[in-house]
Amino acid sequence: MSSIAEFIKIREHIEALATKITLLAERKAATESKQRLDEANKHLDTLKTMVANDVQVIVVERLTRQLTRLGAKVDTMLAKKPVKKELKAAV
């Protein structure tokens, strides 16, 4: 069984990543935001397996909602990201 300290450590890491994602989104760094979001979701999956009480269930639900909102924001940024045009060499 996982310890509460380990649960808290992972939760804090996810919250730190969420803060970084928010800052990166403000700077319009879509690719970096997506990488951080993927990492946070991976940690969230780990956290979900560690749930042992009602308080932890609430924490996981809150983090899930937070990452879902950030995911929607990042997906919107990626959709709006302009496609790089290939430069054609002059013949």
mmCIF file as gemmi writes it, N, C-alpha and C atoms, coordinates in Angstrom:
data_model
loop_
_atom_site.group_PDB
_atom_site.id
_atom_site.type_symbol
_atom_site.label_atom_id
_atom_site.label_alt_id
_atom_site.label_comp_id
_atom_site.label_asym_id
_atom_site.label_entity_id
_atom_site.label_seq_id
_atom_site.pdbx_PDB_ins_code
_atom_site.Cartn_x
_atom_site.Cartn_y
_atom_site.Cartn_z
_atom_site.occupancy
_atom_site.B_iso_or_equiv
_atom_site.pdbx_formal_charge
_atom_site.auth_seq_id
_atom_site.auth_asym_id
_atom_site.pdbx_PDB_model_num
ATOM 1 N N . MET Axp A 1 ? 0.84 -1.183 0 1 0 ? 1 A 1
ATOM 2 C CA . MET Axp A 1 ? 0 0 0 1 0 ? 1 A 1
ATOM 3 C C . MET Axp A 1 ? 0.885 1.247 0 1 0 ? 1 A 1
ATOM 4 N N . SER Axp A 2 ? 0.474 2.255 -0.725 1 0 ? 2 A 1
ATOM 5 C CA . SER Axp A 2 ? 1.242 3.486 -0.85 1 0 ? 2 A 1
ATOM 6 C C . SER Axp A 2 ? 1.063 4.364 0.378 1 0 ? 2 A 1
ATOM 7 N N . SER Axp A 3 ? 2.079 5.11 0.68 1 0 ? 3 A 1
ATOM 8 C CA . SER Axp A 3 ? 2.018 5.98 1.852 1 0 ? 3 A 1
ATOM 9 C C . SER Axp A 3 ? 1.379 7.33 1.51 1 0 ? 3 A 1
ATOM 10 N N . ILE Axp A 4 ? 0.899 7.971 2.54 1 0 ? 4 A 1
ATOM 11 C CA . ILE Axp A 4 ? 0.278 9.289 2.371 1 0 ? 4 A 1
ATOM 12 C C . ILE Axp A 4 ? 1.323 10.305 1.918 1 0 ? 4 A 1
ATOM 13 N N . ALA Axp A 5 ? 2.54 10.182 2.43 1 0 ? 5 A 1
ATOM 14 C CA . ALA Axp A 5 ? 3.603 11.111 2.049 1 0 ? 5 A 1
ATOM 15 C C . ALA Axp A 5 ? 3.897 11.02 0.557 1 0 ? 5 A 1
ATOM 16 N N . GLU Axp A 6 ? 3.873 9.815 0.014 1 0 ? 6 A 1
ATOM 17 C CA . GLU Axp A 6 ? 4.117 9.625 -1.417 1 0 ? 6 A 1
ATOM 18 C C . GLU Axp A 6 ? 2.974 10.245 -2.225 1 0 ? 6 A 1
ATOM 19 N N . PHE Axp A 7 ? 1.742 10.057 -1.756 1 0 ? 7 A 1
ATOM 20 C CA . PHE Axp A 7 ? 0.569 10.65 -2.395 1 0 ? 7 A 1
ATOM 21 C C . PHE Axp A 7 ? 0.705 12.172 -2.441 1 0 ? 7 A 1
ATOM 22 N N . ILE Axp A 8 ? 1.079 12.75 -1.317 1 0 ? 8 A 1
ATOM 23 C CA . ILE Axp A 8 ? 1.223 14.209 -1.222 1 0 ? 8 A 1
ATOM 24 C C . ILE Axp A 8 ? 2.325 14.706 -2.151 1 0 ? 8 A 1
ATOM 25 N N . LYS Axp A 9 ? 3.426 13.982 -2.221 1 0 ? 9 A 1
ATOM 26 C CA . LYS Axp A 9 ? 4.547 14.374 -3.084 1 0 ? 9 A 1
ATOM 27 C C . LYS Axp A 9 ? 4.113 14.404 -4.552 1 0 ? 9 A 1
ATOM 28 N N . ILE Axp A 10 ? 3.405 13.381 -4.979 1 0 ? 10 A 1
ATOM 29 C CA . ILE Axp A 10 ? 2.94 13.334 -6.37 1 0 ? 10 A 1
ATOM 30 C C . ILE Axp A 10 ? 1.909 14.429 -6.621 1 0 ? 10 A 1
ATOM 31 N N . ARG Axp A 11 ? 0.999 14.65 -5.666 1 0 ? 11 A 1
ATOM 32 C CA . ARG Axp A 11 ? -0.002 15.713 -5.792 1 0 ? 11 A 1
ATOM 33 C C . ARG Axp A 11 ? 0.667 17.068 -5.965 1 0 ? 11 A 1
ATOM 34 N N . GLU Axp A 12 ? 1.665 17.347 -5.147 1 0 ? 12 A 1
ATOM 35 C CA . GLU Axp A 12 ? 2.377 18.622 -5.238 1 0 ? 12 A 1
ATOM 36 C C . GLU Axp A 12 ? 3.082 18.763 -6.578 1 0 ? 12 A 1
ATOM 37 N N . HIS Axp A 13 ? 3.625 17.667 -7.085 1 0 ? 13 A 1
ATOM 38 C CA . HIS Axp A 13 ? 4.303 17.7 -8.385 1 0 ? 13 A 1
ATOM 39 C C . HIS Axp A 13 ? 3.294 18.017 -9.494 1 0 ? 13 A 1
ATOM 40 N N . ILE Axp A 14 ? 2.117 17.412 -9.422 1 0 ? 14 A 1
ATOM 41 C CA . ILE Axp A 14 ? 1.077 17.684 -10.416 1 0 ? 14 A 1
ATOM 42 C C . ILE Axp A 14 ? 0.65 19.147 -10.346 1 0 ? 14 A 1
ATOM 43 N N . GLU Axp A 15 ? 0.47 19.653 -9.138 1 0 ? 15 A 1
ATOM 44 C CA . GLU Axp A 15 ? 0.073 21.055 -8.982 1 0 ? 15 A 1
ATOM 45 C C . GLU Axp A 15 ? 1.145 22.002 -9.517 1 0 ? 15 A 1
ATOM 46 N N . ALA Axp A 16 ? 2.414 21.665 -9.31 1 0 ? 16 A 1
ATOM 47 C CA . ALA Axp A 16 ? 3.504 22.483 -9.853 1 0 ? 16 A 1
ATOM 48 C C . ALA Axp A 16 ? 3.482 22.456 -11.384 1 0 ? 16 A 1
ATOM 49 N N . LEU Axp A 17 ? 3.252 21.273 -11.952 1 0 ? 17 A 1
ATOM 50 C CA . LEU Axp A 17 ? 3.158 21.17 -13.406 1 0 ? 17 A 1
ATOM 51 C C . LEU Axp A 17 ? 1.971 21.974 -13.935 1 0 ? 17 A 1
ATOM 52 N N . ALA Axp A 18 ? 0.861 21.952 -13.227 1 0 ? 18 A 1
ATOM 53 C CA . ALA Axp A 18 ? -0.315 22.717 -13.647 1 0 ? 18 A 1
ATOM 54 C C . ALA Axp A 18 ? -0.006 24.212 -13.671 1 0 ? 18 A 1
ATOM 55 N N . THR Axp A 19 ? 0.738 24.665 -12.683 1 0 ? 19 A 1
ATOM 56 C CA . THR Axp A 19 ? 1.14 26.075 -12.649 1 0 ? 19 A 1
ATOM 57 C C . THR Axp A 19 ? 2.041 26.403 -13.833 1 0 ? 19 A 1
ATOM 58 N N . LYS Axp A 20 ? 2.987 25.509 -14.136 1 0 ? 20 A 1
ATOM 59 C CA . LYS Axp A 20 ? 3.877 25.718 -15.291 1 0 ? 20 A 1
ATOM 60 C C . LYS Axp A 20 ? 3.086 25.731 -16.59 1 0 ? 20 A 1
ATOM 61 N N . ILE Axp A 21 ? 2.102 24.828 -16.701 1 0 ? 21 A 1
ATOM 62 C CA . ILE Axp A 21 ? 1.281 24.774 -17.914 1 0 ? 21 A 1
ATOM 63 C C . ILE Axp A 21 ? 0.54 26.093 -18.101 1 0 ? 21 A 1
ATOM 64 N N . THR Axp A 22 ? -0.007 26.624 -17.022 1 0 ? 22 A 1
ATOM 65 C CA . THR Axp A 22 ? -0.729 27.897 -17.086 1 0 ? 22 A 1
ATOM 66 C C . THR Axp A 22 ? 0.195 29.018 -17.553 1 0 ? 22 A 1
ATOM 67 N N . LEU Axp A 23 ? 1.397 29.074 -16.986 1 0 ? 23 A 1
ATOM 68 C CA . LEU Axp A 23 ? 2.355 30.114 -17.386 1 0 ? 23 A 1
ATOM 69 C C . LEU Axp A 23 ? 2.778 29.949 -18.842 1 0 ? 23 A 1
ATOM 70 N N . LEU Axp A 24 ? 3.025 28.714 -19.252 1 0 ? 24 A 1
ATOM 71 C CA . LEU Axp A 24 ? 3.413 28.468 -20.639 1 0 ? 24 A 1
ATOM 72 C C . LEU Axp A 24 ? 2.278 28.809 -21.601 1 0 ? 24 A 1
ATOM 73 N N . ALA Axp A 25 ? 1.063 28.546 -21.189 1 0 ? 25 A 1
ATOM 74 C CA . ALA Axp A 25 ? -0.097 28.877 -22.037 1 0 ? 25 A 1
ATOM 75 C C . ALA Axp A 25 ? -0.227 30.378 -22.212 1 0 ? 25 A 1
ATOM 76 N N . GLU Axp A 26 ? 0.059 31.126 -21.149 1 0 ? 26 A 1
ATOM 77 C CA . GLU Axp A 26 ? 0.018 32.584 -21.246 1 0 ? 26 A 1
ATOM 78 C C . GLU Axp A 26 ? 1.068 33.103 -22.222 1 0 ? 26 A 1
ATOM 79 N N . ARG Axp A 27 ? 2.18 32.377 -22.315 1 0 ? 27 A 1
ATOM 80 C CA . ARG Axp A 27 ? 3.251 32.76 -23.245 1 0 ? 27 A 1
ATOM 81 C C . ARG Axp A 27 ? 3.049 32.167 -24.63 1 0 ? 27 A 1
ATOM 82 N N . LYS Axp A 28 ? 1.943 31.444 -24.802 1 0 ? 28 A 1
ATOM 83 C CA . LYS Axp A 28 ? 1.6 30.81 -26.089 1 0 ? 28 A 1
ATOM 84 C C . LYS Axp A 28 ? 2.605 29.733 -26.499 1 0 ? 28 A 1
ATOM 85 N N . ALA Axp A 29 ? 3.207 29.06 -25.53 1 0 ? 29 A 1
ATOM 86 C CA . ALA Axp A 29 ? 4.142 27.967 -25.798 1 0 ? 29 A 1
ATOM 87 C C . ALA Axp A 29 ? 3.354 26.657 -25.802 1 0 ? 29 A 1
ATOM 88 N N . ALA Axp A 30 ? 2.656 26.408 -26.9 1 0 ? 30 A 1
ATOM 89 C CA . ALA Axp A 30 ? 1.731 25.276 -26.982 1 0 ? 30 A 1
ATOM 90 C C . ALA Axp A 30 ? 2.43 23.924 -26.867 1 0 ? 30 A 1
ATOM 91 N N . THR Axp A 31 ? 3.538 23.757 -27.534 1 0 ? 31 A 1
ATOM 92 C CA . THR Axp A 31 ? 4.236 22.472 -27.529 1 0 ? 31 A 1
ATOM 93 C C . THR Axp A 31 ? 4.748 22.128 -26.138 1 0 ? 31 A 1
ATOM 94 N N . GLU Axp A 32 ? 5.362 23.088 -25.484 1 0 ? 32 A 1
ATOM 95 C CA . GLU Axp A 32 ? 5.862 22.848 -24.124 1 0 ? 32 A 1
ATOM 96 C C . GLU Axp A 32 ? 4.703 22.598 -23.158 1 0 ? 32 A 1
ATOM 97 N N . SER Axp A 33 ? 3.621 23.327 -23.339 1 0 ? 33 A 1
ATOM 98 C CA . SER Axp A 33 ? 2.442 23.13 -22.497 1 0 ? 33 A 1
ATOM 99 C C . SER Axp A 33 ? 1.922 21.709 -22.643 1 0 ? 33 A 1
ATOM 100 N N . LYS Axp A 34 ? 1.875 21.226 -23.867 1 0 ? 34 A 1
ATOM 101 C CA . LYS Axp A 34 ? 1.387 19.867 -24.137 1 0 ? 34 A 1
ATOM 102 C C . LYS Axp A 34 ? 2.294 18.83 -23.482 1 0 ? 34 A 1
ATOM 103 N N . GLN Axp A 35 ? 3.604 19.04 -23.534 1 0 ? 35 A 1
ATOM 104 C CA . GLN Axp A 35 ? 4.534 18.102 -22.903 1 0 ? 35 A 1
ATOM 105 C C . GLN Axp A 35 ? 4.313 18.047 -21.397 1 0 ? 35 A 1
ATOM 106 N N . ARG Axp A 36 ? 4.168 19.197 -20.778 1 0 ? 36 A 1
ATOM 107 C CA . ARG Axp A 36 ? 3.936 19.253 -19.33 1 0 ? 36 A 1
ATOM 108 C C . ARG Axp A 36 ? 2.588 18.624 -18.979 1 0 ? 36 A 1
ATOM 109 N N . LEU Axp A 37 ? 1.586 18.865 -19.817 1 0 ? 37 A 1
ATOM 110 C CA . LEU Axp A 37 ? 0.259 18.304 -19.585 1 0 ? 37 A 1
ATOM 111 C C . LEU Axp A 37 ? 0.302 16.776 -19.657 1 0 ? 37 A 1
ATOM 112 N N . ASP Axp A 38 ? 1.015 16.25 -20.627 1 0 ? 38 A 1
ATOM 113 C CA . ASP Axp A 38 ? 1.144 14.793 -20.735 1 0 ? 38 A 1
ATOM 114 C C . ASP Axp A 38 ? 1.817 14.211 -19.496 1 0 ? 38 A 1
ATOM 115 N N . GLU Axp A 39 ? 2.856 14.891 -19.014 1 0 ? 39 A 1
ATOM 116 C CA . GLU Axp A 39 ? 3.554 14.45 -17.809 1 0 ? 39 A 1
ATOM 117 C C . GLU Axp A 39 ? 2.622 14.491 -16.594 1 0 ? 39 A 1
ATOM 118 N N . ALA Axp A 40 ? 1.853 15.569 -16.469 1 0 ? 40 A 1
ATOM 119 C CA . ALA Axp A 40 ? 0.93 15.708 -15.339 1 0 ? 40 A 1
ATOM 120 C C . ALA Axp A 40 ? -0.151 14.627 -15.377 1 0 ? 40 A 1
ATOM 121 N N . ASN Axp A 41 ? -0.667 14.337 -16.566 1 0 ? 41 A 1
ATOM 122 C CA . ASN Axp A 41 ? -1.685 13.289 -16.689 1 0 ? 41 A 1
ATOM 123 C C . ASN Axp A 41 ? -1.123 11.915 -16.344 1 0 ? 41 A 1
ATOM 124 N N . LYS Axp A 42 ? 0.124 11.689 -16.69 1 0 ? 42 A 1
ATOM 125 C CA . LYS Axp A 42 ? 0.784 10.423 -16.341 1 0 ? 42 A 1
ATOM 126 C C . LYS Axp A 42 ? 0.874 10.283 -14.815 1 0 ? 42 A 1
ATOM 127 N N . HIS Axp A 43 ? 1.263 11.358 -14.154 1 0 ? 43 A 1
ATOM 128 C CA . HIS Axp A 43 ? 1.345 11.342 -12.691 1 0 ? 43 A 1
ATOM 129 C C . HIS Axp A 43 ? -0.047 11.202 -12.068 1 0 ? 43 A 1
ATOM 130 N N . LEU Axp A 44 ? -1.042 11.81 -12.698 1 0 ? 44 A 1
ATOM 131 C CA . LEU Axp A 44 ? -2.408 11.703 -12.193 1 0 ? 44 A 1
ATOM 132 C C . LEU Axp A 44 ? -2.894 10.254 -12.252 1 0 ? 44 A 1
ATOM 133 N N . ASP Axp A 45 ? -2.535 9.547 -13.309 1 0 ? 45 A 1
ATOM 134 C CA . ASP Axp A 45 ? -2.901 8.133 -13.404 1 0 ? 45 A 1
ATOM 135 C C . ASP Axp A 45 ? -2.289 7.342 -12.251 1 0 ? 45 A 1
ATOM 136 N N . THR Axp A 46 ? -1.05 7.657 -11.92 1 0 ? 46 A 1
ATOM 137 C CA . THR Axp A 46 ? -0.39 7.008 -10.782 1 0 ? 46 A 1
ATOM 138 C C . THR Axp A 46 ? -1.125 7.352 -9.49 1 0 ? 46 A 1
ATOM 139 N N . LEU Axp A 47 ? -1.483 8.614 -9.351 1 0 ? 47 A 1
ATOM 140 C CA . LEU Axp A 47 ? -2.164 9.07 -8.144 1 0 ? 47 A 1
ATOM 141 C C . LEU Axp A 47 ? -3.514 8.373 -7.966 1 0 ? 47 A 1
ATOM 142 N N . LYS Axp A 48 ? -4.207 8.149 -9.071 1 0 ? 48 A 1
ATOM 143 C CA . LYS Axp A 48 ? -5.516 7.496 -9.01 1 0 ? 48 A 1
ATOM 144 C C . LYS Axp A 48 ? -5.412 6.087 -8.42 1 0 ? 48 A 1
ATOM 145 N N . THR Axp A 49 ? -4.308 5.417 -8.678 1 0 ? 49 A 1
ATOM 146 C CA . THR Axp A 49 ? -4.143 4.061 -8.143 1 0 ? 49 A 1
ATOM 147 C C . THR Axp A 49 ? -3.809 4.059 -6.662 1 0 ? 49 A 1
ATOM 148 N N . MET Axp A 50 ? -3.426 5.215 -6.129 1 0 ? 50 A 1
ATOM 149 C CA . MET Axp A 50 ? -3.002 5.32 -4.733 1 0 ? 50 A 1
ATOM 150 C C . MET Axp A 50 ? -4.127 5.752 -3.789 1 0 ? 50 A 1
ATOM 151 N N . VAL Axp A 51 ? -5.286 6.084 -4.329 1 0 ? 51 A 1
ATOM 152 C CA . VAL Axp A 51 ? -6.389 6.603 -3.516 1 0 ? 51 A 1
ATOM 153 C C . VAL Axp A 51 ? -6.786 5.589 -2.448 1 0 ? 51 A 1
ATOM 154 N N . ALA Axp A 52 ? -6.826 6.074 -1.187 1 0 ? 52 A 1
ATOM 155 C CA . ALA Axp A 52 ? -7.146 5.183 -0.079 1 0 ? 52 A 1
ATOM 156 C C . ALA Axp A 52 ? -8.242 5.731 0.835 1 0 ? 52 A 1
ATOM 157 N N . ASN Axp A 53 ? -8.642 6.999 0.648 1 0 ? 53 A 1
ATOM 158 C CA . ASN Axp A 53 ? -9.69 7.554 1.508 1 0 ? 53 A 1
ATOM 159 C C . ASN Axp A 53 ? -10.471 8.634 0.762 1 0 ? 53 A 1
ATOM 160 N N . ASP Axp A 54 ? -11.524 9.129 1.409 1 0 ? 54 A 1
ATOM 161 C CA . ASP Axp A 54 ? -12.423 10.1 0.775 1 0 ? 54 A 1
ATOM 162 C C . ASP Axp A 54 ? -11.729 11.41 0.412 1 0 ? 54 A 1
ATOM 163 N N . VAL Axp A 55 ? -10.823 11.853 1.244 1 0 ? 55 A 1
ATOM 164 C CA . VAL Axp A 55 ? -10.108 13.107 0.978 1 0 ? 55 A 1
ATOM 165 C C . VAL Axp A 55 ? -9.259 12.959 -0.279 1 0 ? 55 A 1
ATOM 166 N N . GLN Axp A 56 ? -8.615 11.822 -0.424 1 0 ? 56 A 1
ATOM 167 C CA . GLN Axp A 56 ? -7.796 11.596 -1.614 1 0 ? 56 A 1
ATOM 168 C C . GLN Axp A 56 ? -8.657 11.515 -2.87 1 0 ? 56 A 1
ATOM 169 N N . VAL Axp A 57 ? -9.857 10.973 -2.753 1 0 ? 57 A 1
ATOM 170 C CA . VAL Axp A 57 ? -10.783 10.933 -3.89 1 0 ? 57 A 1
ATOM 171 C C . VAL Axp A 57 ? -11.105 12.354 -4.338 1 0 ? 57 A 1
ATOM 172 N N . ILE Axp A 58 ? -11.364 13.225 -3.387 1 0 ? 58 A 1
ATOM 173 C CA . ILE Axp A 58 ? -11.684 14.629 -3.697 1 0 ? 58 A 1
ATOM 174 C C . ILE Axp A 58 ? -10.496 15.309 -4.373 1 0 ? 58 A 1
ATOM 175 N N . VAL Axp A 59 ? -9.309 15.046 -3.879 1 0 ? 59 A 1
ATOM 176 C CA . VAL Axp A 59 ? -8.092 15.641 -4.467 1 0 ? 59 A 1
ATOM 177 C C . VAL Axp A 59 ? -7.924 15.183 -5.912 1 0 ? 59 A 1
ATOM 178 N N . VAL Axp A 60 ? -8.092 13.896 -6.151 1 0 ? 60 A 1
ATOM 179 C CA . VAL Axp A 60 ? -7.934 13.362 -7.508 1 0 ? 60 A 1
ATOM 180 C C . VAL Axp A 60 ? -8.994 13.946 -8.443 1 0 ? 60 A 1
ATOM 181 N N . GLU Axp A 61 ? -10.22 14.078 -7.96 1 0 ? 61 A 1
ATOM 182 C CA . GLU Axp A 61 ? -11.276 14.674 -8.788 1 0 ? 61 A 1
ATOM 183 C C . GLU Axp A 61 ? -10.958 16.127 -9.124 1 0 ? 61 A 1
ATOM 184 N N . ARG Axp A 62 ? -10.46 16.875 -8.144 1 0 ? 62 A 1
ATOM 185 C CA . ARG Axp A 62 ? -10.106 18.281 -8.375 1 0 ? 62 A 1
ATOM 186 C C . ARG Axp A 62 ? -8.979 18.39 -9.401 1 0 ? 62 A 1
ATOM 187 N N . LEU Axp A 63 ? -7.947 17.565 -9.242 1 0 ? 63 A 1
ATOM 188 C CA . LEU Axp A 63 ? -6.824 17.597 -10.185 1 0 ? 63 A 1
ATOM 189 C C . LEU Axp A 63 ? -7.263 17.158 -11.577 1 0 ? 63 A 1
ATOM 190 N N . THR Axp A 64 ? -8.16 16.199 -11.64 1 0 ? 64 A 1
ATOM 191 C CA . THR Axp A 64 ? -8.664 15.743 -12.934 1 0 ? 64 A 1
ATOM 192 C C . THR Axp A 64 ? -9.391 16.881 -13.648 1 0 ? 64 A 1
ATOM 193 N N . ARG Axp A 65 ? -10.244 17.6 -12.914 1 0 ? 65 A 1
ATOM 194 C CA . ARG Axp A 65 ? -10.948 18.749 -13.513 1 0 ? 65 A 1
ATOM 195 C C . ARG Axp A 65 ? -9.961 19.816 -13.966 1 0 ? 65 A 1
ATOM 196 N N . GLN Axp A 66 ? -8.97 20.099 -13.132 1 0 ? 66 A 1
ATOM 197 C CA . GLN Axp A 66 ? -7.988 21.133 -13.454 1 0 ? 66 A 1
ATOM 198 C C . GLN Axp A 66 ? -7.214 20.768 -14.716 1 0 ? 66 A 1
ATOM 199 N N . LEU Axp A 67 ? -6.747 19.525 -14.801 1 0 ? 67 A 1
ATOM 200 C CA . LEU Axp A 67 ? -5.976 19.109 -15.976 1 0 ? 67 A 1
ATOM 201 C C . LEU Axp A 67 ? -6.858 19.017 -17.217 1 0 ? 67 A 1
ATOM 202 N N . THR Axp A 68 ? -8.128 18.704 -17.043 1 0 ? 68 A 1
ATOM 203 C CA . THR Axp A 68 ? -9.044 18.666 -18.185 1 0 ? 68 A 1
ATOM 204 C C . THR Axp A 68 ? -9.226 20.066 -18.763 1 0 ? 68 A 1
ATOM 205 N N . ARG Axp A 69 ? -9.412 21.052 -17.874 1 0 ? 69 A 1
ATOM 206 C CA . ARG Axp A 69 ? -9.538 22.449 -18.342 1 0 ? 69 A 1
ATOM 207 C C . ARG Axp A 69 ? -8.257 22.905 -19.045 1 0 ? 69 A 1
ATOM 208 N N . LEU Axp A 70 ? -7.108 22.594 -18.446 1 0 ? 70 A 1
ATOM 209 C CA . LEU Axp A 70 ? -5.841 22.984 -19.064 1 0 ? 70 A 1
ATOM 210 C C . LEU Axp A 70 ? -5.647 22.271 -20.397 1 0 ? 70 A 1
ATOM 211 N N . GLY Axp A 71 ? -6.073 21.019 -20.468 1 0 ? 71 A 1
ATOM 212 C CA . GLY Axp A 71 ? -5.97 20.259 -21.715 1 0 ? 71 A 1
ATOM 213 C C . GLY Axp A 71 ? -6.78 20.897 -22.823 1 0 ? 71 A 1
ATOM 214 N N . ALA Axp A 72 ? -7.975 21.358 -22.496 1 0 ? 72 A 1
ATOM 215 C CA . ALA Axp A 72 ? -8.818 22.034 -23.492 1 0 ? 72 A 1
ATOM 216 C C . ALA Axp A 72 ? -8.144 23.312 -23.976 1 0 ? 72 A 1
ATOM 217 N N . LYS Axp A 73 ? -7.546 24.031 -23.047 1 0 ? 73 A 1
ATOM 218 C CA . LYS Axp A 73 ? -6.858 25.284 -23.395 1 0 ? 73 A 1
ATOM 219 C C . LYS Axp A 73 ? -5.658 25.006 -24.307 1 0 ? 73 A 1
ATOM 220 N N . VAL Axp A 74 ? -4.886 23.983 -23.97 1 0 ? 74 A 1
ATOM 221 C CA . VAL Axp A 74 ? -3.708 23.628 -24.769 1 0 ? 74 A 1
ATOM 222 C C . VAL Axp A 74 ? -4.134 23.134 -26.148 1 0 ? 74 A 1
ATOM 223 N N . ASP Axp A 75 ? -5.183 22.314 -26.205 1 0 ? 75 A 1
ATOM 224 C CA . ASP Axp A 75 ? -5.665 21.827 -27.501 1 0 ? 75 A 1
ATOM 225 C C . ASP Axp A 75 ? -6.117 22.977 -28.391 1 0 ? 75 A 1
ATOM 226 N N . THR Axp A 76 ? -6.772 23.97 -27.797 1 0 ? 76 A 1
ATOM 227 C CA . THR Axp A 76 ? -7.195 25.152 -28.55 1 0 ? 76 A 1
ATOM 228 C C . THR Axp A 76 ? -5.982 25.899 -29.094 1 0 ? 76 A 1
ATOM 229 N N . MET Axp A 77 ? -4.956 26.04 -28.248 1 0 ? 77 A 1
ATOM 230 C CA . MET Axp A 77 ? -3.732 26.725 -28.698 1 0 ? 77 A 1
ATOM 231 C C . MET Axp A 77 ? -3.077 25.966 -29.845 1 0 ? 77 A 1
ATOM 232 N N . LEU Axp A 78 ? -3.028 24.645 -29.731 1 0 ? 78 A 1
ATOM 233 C CA . LEU Axp A 78 ? -2.405 23.84 -30.78 1 0 ? 78 A 1
ATOM 234 C C . LEU Axp A 78 ? -3.193 23.919 -32.083 1 0 ? 78 A 1
ATOM 235 N N . ALA Axp A 79 ? -4.517 23.997 -31.979 1 0 ? 79 A 1
ATOM 236 C CA . ALA Axp A 79 ? -5.351 24.094 -33.172 1 0 ? 79 A 1
ATOM 237 C C . ALA Axp A 79 ? -5.158 25.439 -33.871 1 0 ? 79 A 1
ATOM 238 N N . LYS Axp A 80 ? -4.894 26.477 -33.099 1 0 ? 80 A 1
ATOM 239 C CA . LYS Axp A 80 ? -4.712 27.815 -33.662 1 0 ? 80 A 1
ATOM 240 C C . LYS Axp A 80 ? -3.28 28.065 -34.118 1 0 ? 80 A 1
ATOM 241 N N . LYS Axp A 81 ? -2.38 27.173 -33.744 1 0 ? 81 A 1
ATOM 242 C CA . LYS Axp A 81 ? -0.972 27.349 -34.088 1 0 ? 81 A 1
ATOM 243 C C . LYS Axp A 81 ? -0.816 27.353 -35.613 1 0 ? 81 A 1
ATOM 244 N N . PRO Axp A 82 ? -0.182 28.382 -36.142 1 0 ? 82 A 1
ATOM 245 C CA . PRO Axp A 82 ? -0.034 28.455 -37.592 1 0 ? 82 A 1
ATOM 246 C C . PRO Axp A 82 ? 0.9 27.357 -38.12 1 0 ? 82 A 1
ATOM 247 N N . VAL Axp A 83 ? 0.538 26.834 -39.257 1 0 ? 83 A 1
ATOM 248 C CA . VAL Axp A 83 ? 1.349 25.798 -39.886 1 0 ? 83 A 1
ATOM 249 C C . VAL Axp A 83 ? 2.518 26.481 -40.583 1 0 ? 83 A 1
ATOM 250 N N . LYS Axp A 84 ? 3.709 25.968 -40.366 1 0 ? 84 A 1
ATOM 251 C CA . LYS Axp A 84 ? 4.885 26.556 -40.995 1 0 ? 84 A 1
ATOM 252 C C . LYS Axp A 84 ? 4.858 26.244 -42.484 1 0 ? 84 A 1
ATOM 253 N N . LYS Axp A 85 ? 5.074 27.261 -43.269 1 0 ? 85 A 1
ATOM 254 C CA . LYS Axp A 85 ? 5.125 27.08 -44.699 1 0 ? 85 A 1
ATOM 255 C C . LYS Axp A 85 ? 6.544 26.682 -45.11 1 0 ? 85 A 1
ATOM 256 N N . GLU Axp A 86 ? 6.603 25.757 -46.045 1 0 ? 86 A 1
ATOM 257 C CA . GLU Axp A 86 ? 7.915 25.34 -46.534 1 0 ? 86 A 1
ATOM 258 C C . GLU Axp A 86 ? 8.462 26.394 -47.489 1 0 ? 86 A 1
ATOM 259 N N . LEU Axp A 87 ? 9.703 26.702 -47.32 1 0 ? 87 A 1
ATOM 260 C CA . LEU Axp A 87 ? 10.332 27.654 -48.228 1 0 ? 87 A 1
ATOM 261 C C . LEU Axp A 87 ? 10.829 26.9 -49.449 1 0 ? 87 A 1
ATOM 262 N N . LYS Axp A 88 ? 10.41 27.368 -50.613 1 0 ? 88 A 1
ATOM 263 C CA . LYS Axp A 88 ? 10.829 26.714 -51.847 1 0 ? 88 A 1
ATOM 264 C C . LYS Axp A 88 ? 12.07 27.423 -52.373 1 0 ? 88 A 1
ATOM 265 N N . ALA Axp A 89 ? 13.014 26.633 -52.718 1 0 ? 89 A 1
ATOM 266 C CA . ALA Axp A 89 ? 14.26 27.182 -53.253 1 0 ? 89 A 1
ATOM 267 C C . ALA Axp A 89 ? 14.011 27.741 -54.653 1 0 ? 89 A 1
ATOM 268 N N . ALA Axp A 90 ? 14.617 28.866 -54.913 1 0 ? 90 A 1
ATOM 269 C CA . ALA Axp A 90 ? 14.487 29.485 -56.228 1 0 ? 90 A 1
ATOM 270 C C . ALA Axp A 90 ? 15.269 28.668 -57.239 1 0 ? 90 A 1
ATOM 271 N N . VAL Axp A 91 ? 14.617 28.389 -58.339 1 0 ? 91 A 1
ATOM 272 C CA . VAL Axp A 91 ? 15.265 27.563 -59.357 1 0 ? 91 A 1
ATOM 273 C C . VAL Axp A 91 ? 15.878 28.435 -60.413 1 0 ? 91 A 1
